[in-house]
Amino acid sequence: MQAKRIGRLARFGGVAAWQWLTSSILAQGPQKIPSTLAPASTPAHQIFDLSVFVLSITGVIFLVVGGLLAIALFRFRARNSDPSGEPAQIYGSTQIELAWTVIPLLIVVVLFLTTARIIFAVQDAPKPKTALDVTVIGHQFWWEFRYPKYGVVTANELHIPVSSGSSPEATFLKLTSADVNHSFWIPQLAGKSDLIANHVNSMWMDPQKPGLYLGQCAQFCGSQHALMLLRVYVDAPEQFAAWIRNQEQPARQDTAVTAGREVFETQACMNCHTISGTAATGRFGPDLTHLMSRHTLASGAVDNTPANLRQWIRSPDMFKRGALMPAMQLSDEQLDEITAYLETLK
């Protein structure tokens, strides 16, 4: 009786501890380190629930196998009274053989059907008429984001609206690559999806908490794969609308930095980058029209500060060895002028 009571208390304590752990994790919202344990979007929640289900089944299997192994080791251990003795040898048991064949087969079938159901639920989700469309293009080694509805193009930092019960919002992404294979992964918002040249994949997310969500290219794409980072800003509706309005504006024309603009347009910079309202229409590098509205440089490698910006122009290898942007061999005066110009692009 006492043993049963202790067993019930242990089971209750285990369930309570698990609920406390998961609830405390889920309550944290956006994480400083990408995590699958704090889902904040419907696809991420479905993947998390599937992971818990699989972990529960495999955990039970581990306990059963480990327990049987421990019993066998204890019961049939060598004894001082009979060091050379052997346990009774029993050959052939139809019941046992059926059990270890049928039970694993049923487990595999259940896991397969559950996984397939989640995959189809995520992939075949209907697209709402109010959904935000974003085209994502992977480059070595940065991300390009295009908002067709607004004519906005930006890089490395994706802004999307939060989804709430009173104002549900979903973001549908079209994924492709400009060069090699990449993989788009924000663990808290959705699963991984590959970006492949000349092929379009898709994914969606409906984040329910505002904040910054971090991700990573999850497909080795070259020497700087590890520094092809993702930053997804989930904004409140009014914040997202304000961000869109700012991004729709042409580049600011400040006569105080005309010298820097001339350096930008007379060097090779304009061949790779676009700045709206100027002669720069390059497509090989990120759009710089609103460069200073971004928090980081080089796809999340460093903070976007004037000092880092100047150093990045002077020698990209300093921050991102293997980056395809070349060092332009500019003089110190030219570096100061072009940095001052780019600082006005907000």
C-alpha positions as CSV (number, residue, x, y, z in Angstrom):
1,M,0.0,0.0,0.0
2,Q,2.8,2.4,1.0
3,A,4.7,1.5,-2.2
4,K,1.7,2.2,-4.4
5,R,1.2,5.6,-2.7
6,I,4.9,6.4,-3.2
7,G,4.6,5.4,-6.9
8,R,1.5,7.6,-7.4
9,L,3.3,10.6,-5.8
10,A,6.4,10.0,-8.0
11,R,4.3,9.9,-11.2
12,F,2.4,13.0,-10.1
13,G,5.7,14.8,-9.2
14,G,7.1,13.8,-12.6
15,V,4.1,15.2,-14.5
16,A,4.1,18.4,-12.5
17,A,7.8,18.9,-13.0
18,W,7.4,18.4,-16.8
19,Q,4.5,20.8,-16.9
20,W,6.4,23.4,-14.9
21,L,9.5,23.0,-17.1
22,T,7.6,23.4,-20.4
23,S,5.4,26.2,-19.2
24,S,8.4,28.1,-17.9
25,I,10.1,27.7,-21.2
26,L,7.1,28.6,-23.3
27,A,6.6,31.7,-21.1
28,Q,9.9,33.1,-22.1
29,G,9.0,34.2,-25.6
30,P,11.8,35.1,-28.0
31,Q,15.1,33.5,-27.0
32,K,18.7,34.9,-27.2
33,I,19.8,31.5,-28.6
34,P,17.7,29.8,-31.3
35,S,15.6,27.1,-29.5
36,T,13.0,24.6,-30.5
37,L,11.8,24.4,-26.9
38,A,10.0,27.7,-26.9
39,P,7.6,27.6,-29.9
40,A,5.9,30.9,-30.8
41,S,4.1,30.0,-34.0
42,T,1.5,27.4,-35.0
43,P,4.0,25.3,-37.1
44,A,6.6,25.4,-34.4
45,H,4.0,24.4,-31.8
46,Q,3.0,21.4,-33.9
47,I,6.6,20.4,-34.4
48,F,7.2,20.8,-30.6
49,D,4.2,18.7,-29.7
50,L,5.4,15.9,-32.1
51,S,8.8,16.0,-30.6
52,V,7.4,15.6,-27.1
53,F,5.2,12.7,-28.3
54,V,8.2,10.9,-29.9
55,L,10.4,11.6,-26.9
56,S,7.8,10.1,-24.6
57,I,7.6,6.9,-26.6
58,T,11.3,6.6,-26.9
59,G,11.7,7.4,-23.3
60,V,9.4,4.5,-22.3
61,I,11.4,2.2,-24.6
62,F,14.6,3.3,-23.0
63,L,13.2,2.7,-19.5
64,V,11.9,-0.8,-20.4
65,V,15.0,-1.9,-22.1
66,G,17.3,-0.4,-19.5
67,G,15.1,-1.9,-16.7
68,L,15.2,-5.4,-18.3
69,L,18.9,-5.1,-18.8
70,A,19.5,-4.1,-15.1
71,I,17.3,-7.0,-13.9
72,A,19.2,-9.5,-16.1
73,L,22.6,-8.2,-14.9
74,F,21.5,-8.4,-11.3
75,R,19.7,-11.7,-11.4
76,F,22.1,-13.6,-13.5
77,R,25.4,-12.1,-12.1
78,A,28.3,-14.4,-11.2
79,R,28.0,-15.7,-7.6
80,N,30.8,-16.6,-5.2
81,S,29.0,-19.8,-4.3
82,D,29.0,-21.0,-8.0
83,P,31.5,-18.9,-10.0
84,S,31.4,-21.2,-13.1
85,G,27.6,-21.7,-13.1
86,E,25.3,-20.7,-15.9
87,P,21.7,-19.7,-15.8
88,A,19.2,-22.2,-17.3
89,Q,19.3,-22.1,-21.1
90,I,15.8,-21.7,-22.6
91,Y,15.5,-21.9,-26.4
92,G,12.4,-20.7,-28.4
93,S,9.5,-18.7,-27.1
94,T,6.8,-17.8,-29.6
95,Q,5.2,-15.3,-27.2
96,I,8.5,-13.3,-26.7
97,E,9.4,-13.4,-30.4
98,L,6.0,-12.2,-31.4
99,A,6.2,-9.4,-28.7
100,W,9.5,-8.0,-29.9
101,T,8.4,-8.1,-33.5
102,V,4.8,-6.8,-33.3
103,I,5.3,-4.1,-30.6
104,P,8.2,-2.3,-32.4
105,L,6.2,-2.6,-35.7
106,L,3.2,-0.9,-34.1
107,I,5.4,1.8,-32.6
108,V,7.0,2.5,-36.0
109,V,3.6,2.7,-37.6
110,V,2.2,5.1,-35.0
111,L,5.3,7.4,-35.2
112,F,5.0,7.3,-39.1
113,L,1.3,8.2,-39.1
114,T,1.7,10.9,-36.5
115,T,4.7,12.5,-38.3
116,A,2.8,12.4,-41.7
117,R,-0.2,14.0,-40.1
118,I,1.9,16.9,-38.8
119,I,3.7,17.3,-42.1
120,F,0.5,17.5,-44.1
121,A,-1.1,19.8,-41.5
122,V,1.8,22.3,-41.9
123,Q,2.3,22.0,-45.7
124,D,-1.4,22.0,-46.7
125,A,-2.6,24.8,-44.4
126,P,-4.9,27.2,-46.3
127,K,-3.5,30.6,-47.1
128,P,-5.7,33.4,-45.7
129,K,-6.5,36.3,-48.1
130,T,-4.9,38.7,-45.7
131,A,-1.6,36.8,-45.5
132,L,1.6,38.7,-46.0
133,D,3.7,37.4,-48.9
134,V,7.5,37.6,-48.7
135,T,10.0,36.3,-51.2
136,V,13.2,35.0,-49.6
137,I,16.4,34.6,-51.8
138,G,19.5,33.0,-50.3
139,H,22.9,34.3,-51.4
140,Q,26.4,33.5,-50.4
141,F,26.3,34.6,-47.6
142,W,23.3,36.8,-46.9
143,W,19.5,36.9,-47.2
144,E,17.4,39.0,-49.5
145,F,13.7,39.7,-48.6
146,R,11.2,41.1,-51.0
147,Y,7.7,42.3,-50.2
148,P,5.8,42.2,-53.5
149,K,2.7,43.9,-52.2
150,Y,4.7,47.0,-51.0
151,G,7.6,47.0,-53.5
152,V,10.0,46.8,-50.6
153,V,13.4,45.1,-50.7
154,T,15.6,44.6,-47.7
155,A,18.3,42.2,-46.5
156,N,19.2,40.0,-43.5
157,E,16.5,41.3,-41.1
158,L,13.0,40.1,-41.8
159,H,10.1,42.2,-40.4
160,I,6.6,40.5,-40.1
161,P,3.5,41.4,-38.2
162,V,2.5,39.6,-35.0
163,S,-0.6,37.3,-35.1
164,S,-3.2,37.6,-32.3
165,G,-6.7,36.2,-31.7
166,S,-8.3,39.6,-32.4
167,S,-6.1,40.2,-35.4
168,P,-4.8,36.9,-36.9
169,E,-1.9,37.4,-39.3
170,A,0.1,34.8,-41.2
171,T,3.3,35.3,-43.3
172,F,3.8,33.0,-46.3
173,L,7.4,32.8,-47.6
174,K,8.5,31.8,-51.1
175,L,12.0,30.4,-50.8
176,T,14.6,30.2,-53.6
177,S,18.4,30.6,-54.1
178,A,20.6,32.8,-56.2
179,D,23.5,30.3,-56.1
180,V,24.0,27.2,-54.0
181,N,21.6,25.4,-51.7
182,H,20.7,27.2,-48.4
183,S,18.2,26.3,-45.6
184,F,15.9,28.8,-43.9
185,W,15.4,27.9,-40.2
186,I,14.0,30.0,-37.3
187,P,13.4,27.2,-34.7
188,Q,10.8,29.2,-32.7
189,L,8.7,30.0,-35.7
190,A,8.8,27.0,-38.1
191,G,10.8,24.0,-39.3
192,K,13.6,24.0,-41.9
193,S,13.0,24.6,-45.6
194,D,15.6,24.4,-48.3
195,L,16.3,27.2,-50.8
196,I,17.3,25.8,-54.1
197,A,18.2,27.6,-57.3
198,N,15.5,27.6,-60.0
199,H,13.0,26.0,-57.6
200,V,10.5,27.6,-55.3
201,N,9.7,26.1,-51.9
202,S,7.3,27.6,-49.4
203,M,6.7,27.9,-45.7
204,W,4.5,29.9,-43.3
205,M,4.4,31.2,-39.8
206,D,2.1,33.1,-37.5
207,P,4.1,34.3,-34.6
208,Q,2.0,35.1,-31.5
209,K,4.5,37.1,-29.5
210,P,6.3,40.2,-30.7
211,G,10.1,40.4,-30.4
212,L,13.3,39.3,-32.1
213,Y,13.6,35.7,-33.2
214,L,17.0,34.3,-34.2
215,G,17.7,31.7,-36.9
216,Q,20.5,30.3,-39.1
217,C,21.2,28.9,-42.5
218,A,20.9,25.2,-41.8
219,Q,22.5,23.9,-45.0
220,F,26.3,24.1,-45.6
221,C,26.6,26.7,-48.3
222,G,30.3,27.6,-48.3
223,S,33.1,29.0,-46.1
224,Q,30.8,31.5,-44.3
225,H,27.8,29.3,-43.7
226,A,28.2,29.7,-39.9
227,L,27.8,33.5,-40.3
228,M,24.7,33.5,-42.5
229,L,22.5,34.4,-39.6
230,L,18.8,35.3,-39.5
231,R,17.0,37.9,-37.5
232,V,13.2,38.0,-37.7
233,Y,11.5,41.0,-36.0
234,V,7.9,40.3,-35.1
235,D,6.3,43.7,-34.9
236,A,3.0,44.9,-33.5
237,P,0.6,46.0,-36.4
238,E,1.3,49.7,-36.0
239,Q,5.1,49.1,-35.8
240,F,5.1,47.0,-38.9
241,A,3.0,49.6,-40.8
242,A,5.5,52.3,-39.7
243,W,8.5,50.1,-40.8
244,I,6.8,49.5,-44.2
245,R,6.2,53.3,-44.7
246,N,9.8,54.0,-44.0
247,Q,11.1,51.3,-46.3
248,E,8.9,52.5,-49.2
249,Q,10.6,55.9,-49.1
250,P,13.5,56.5,-51.5
251,A,17.0,57.0,-50.2
252,R,17.6,60.2,-48.3
253,Q,19.5,62.8,-50.3
254,D,21.7,64.8,-47.9
255,T,23.8,67.5,-49.6
256,A,26.2,67.4,-46.6
257,V,27.5,64.0,-47.8
258,T,27.6,64.5,-51.5
259,A,31.3,63.6,-51.6
260,G,30.5,60.2,-50.1
261,R,27.8,59.6,-52.7
262,E,30.2,60.4,-55.5
263,V,32.7,57.9,-54.1
264,F,29.9,55.3,-54.0
265,E,28.8,56.0,-57.5
266,T,32.3,56.3,-59.1
267,Q,33.7,53.1,-57.5
268,A,32.5,49.6,-58.1
269,C,30.0,49.8,-55.2
270,M,27.1,50.8,-57.4
271,N,27.7,47.7,-59.6
272,C,26.7,45.4,-56.7
273,H,24.3,47.4,-54.6
274,T,21.0,49.3,-55.1
275,I,20.2,52.6,-53.5
276,S,16.8,53.9,-54.7
277,G,16.7,57.3,-56.2
278,T,20.4,57.1,-57.4
279,A,22.2,55.5,-60.3
280,A,23.1,52.5,-58.1
281,T,21.0,49.6,-59.3
282,G,23.3,46.6,-58.6
283,R,21.7,43.3,-57.7
284,F,24.7,41.2,-56.5
285,G,24.8,42.6,-53.0
286,P,22.2,43.7,-50.5
287,D,19.9,46.7,-51.2
288,L,21.4,49.6,-49.1
289,T,18.5,52.1,-49.5
290,H,17.7,51.9,-45.8
291,L,21.0,50.3,-44.5
292,M,21.0,52.2,-41.2
293,S,17.5,50.9,-40.3
294,R,19.2,47.5,-39.7
295,H,20.7,46.5,-36.5
296,T,23.6,44.4,-37.9
297,L,26.0,44.1,-40.8
298,A,27.2,41.1,-42.8
299,S,24.0,39.0,-42.1
300,G,24.2,39.4,-38.4
301,A,28.0,39.1,-38.0
302,V,28.6,42.4,-36.3
303,D,26.5,45.4,-34.9
304,N,25.7,48.1,-37.4
305,T,27.8,50.9,-36.0
306,P,29.8,53.6,-37.9
307,A,33.1,52.1,-36.8
308,N,32.1,48.6,-37.9
309,L,30.6,49.9,-41.2
310,R,33.9,51.7,-42.0
311,Q,35.9,48.6,-41.2
312,W,33.6,46.4,-43.2
313,I,34.0,48.6,-46.3
314,R,37.8,48.7,-45.8
315,S,38.3,45.0,-45.3
316,P,35.3,42.6,-45.3
317,D,37.5,39.7,-44.4
318,M,38.1,41.3,-41.0
319,F,34.6,40.3,-40.0
320,K,33.7,37.6,-42.5
321,R,36.6,35.8,-44.1
322,G,35.4,34.4,-47.4
323,A,32.8,37.0,-48.0
324,L,32.3,37.7,-51.7
325,M,32.5,41.5,-51.2
326,P,36.0,42.7,-52.2
327,A,38.1,45.2,-50.4
328,M,37.9,48.4,-52.5
329,Q,41.3,49.7,-51.6
330,L,39.9,53.2,-50.7
331,S,41.9,55.9,-49.1
332,D,41.2,56.9,-45.5
333,E,39.5,60.1,-46.8
334,Q,37.3,58.1,-49.2
335,L,36.4,55.7,-46.4
336,D,35.3,58.5,-44.1
337,E,33.2,60.1,-46.9
338,I,31.5,56.9,-48.0
339,T,30.8,55.9,-44.4
340,A,29.3,59.3,-43.7
341,Y,27.1,58.9,-46.8
342,L,25.9,55.4,-45.8
343,E,25.1,56.6,-42.3
344,T,22.4,58.9,-43.8
345,L,20.5,55.9,-45.3
346,K,17.9,55.3,-42.6
